[in-house]
């Protein structure tokens, strides 16, 4: 069984939390609600794996990332098997401001982190980061924040 992780931009924690019960994630709304554009990054969970990206982009320690209250659980079901997580403001700002070459530069170290078990591909990691950064730029221009919808 894989880990489904869809990153999306929502106007508030309350709006993001509504997606917890959407069977197909933020791209498949319930009851005629508007769908959210997503960056689907299978297996790239928001706390540890994106926490590592946060450290690489911002220079903060992992402990500082974990202590940042802007990164937090928004909604949870089934003992955490379904989850919506808000990403830190610092990470969102860093992604929005990063250019492709900056993202490509951190993709190598990120793909070599222990979370990838030595199996990371720096080219694929760069593509994921570039896709995520593009989503963040568009969303922040509309006053939205970055969330992750997780389903085990």
QUICORTA-V610512 format. One line per field, one symbol per residue. ss: DSSP state (h for helix, s for strand, l for the rest). phi: phi as a letter, one per 40 degrees, with the letter a starting at -180 (. if undefined). psi: psi as a letter, one per 40 degrees, with the letter a starting at -180 (. if undefined). Layout:
ss->???
phi->???
psi->???
This chain:
ss->lllsssssssllhhhhhhhhhllllllllllllllllsssllllllllhhhhhhhhhhlllhhhhhhllllsssssshhhlsssssllhhhhhhhhhllhhhhhhhhhhhhllhhhlllllhhhhhhhhhhhhhhhhhhhhlllsssssssl
phi->.cbcbbcabbcadccccccdccdcgccbccfgcccbcbbcbdgccccccccccdcccbgccccccccccccacbaaafggcbabbccccccccccccccdccccccccdcccccccfgbcbcccccccccccccccdcccccgbbcbbcbac
psi->hihhhhhihididdddddedehdeaeegiifeihihiihhghegiddddddddddddeeiidddddeheehihdiiiffedhihhhiiddddddddeiiddddddeddddeeiddefeeihddddddddddddddddddddefiihihhhh.
